[in-house]
Amino acid sequence: MTVTVLLFASYADALGTDSIALDLPVGVTAGDVVAHVQQLPGAGRLPKHPLVAVNERYVKRDRVIATGDQVAIIPPVAGG
């Protein structure tokens, strides 16, 4: 199945793109998607457990991903 991963700010800069289309097996979790992205060249800036959203809703790492889902890996945000 194809999953779109959205990257923001320093994560997009580190990987050189703001989105990645991944072909992954059925039944993967949000944590599996993060682990896959963390193995890509330039992904050293991603923390071990970043915030993850699926279809614009924050999720836990055990959330099962469906075909066509958008998974966003979100860097920390500070206000001021």
Residue, then its C-alpha position, 0 to 999 in steps of 0.5 A: m500500500t502507498v502511504t504519504v509521509l509529510l515532513f515539516a521544518s527541520y525534518a523537511d530540510a534534513l531529508g530535502t523534501d516535504s513529503i515522501a510516498l512509501d510503499l509499505p505492507v498492509g498492517v504497518t503502524a505509525g511507529d513502523v512508518v517513523a522507523h522506516v523514515q528514520q533509516l533514510p539518508g539525512a534522517g539523523r535529526l528526527p528524534k527517536h519518538p517524534l509527534v505523529a499525526v495521521n490524517e491531521r489527528y495526533v496518534k499513538r505509535d501503535r495506530v494501524i495505517a490504512t492505504g491512502d493515509q497521510v502520516a505527518i512527522i511533526p517537529p517540536v514547536a515553541g511559542g513566544 
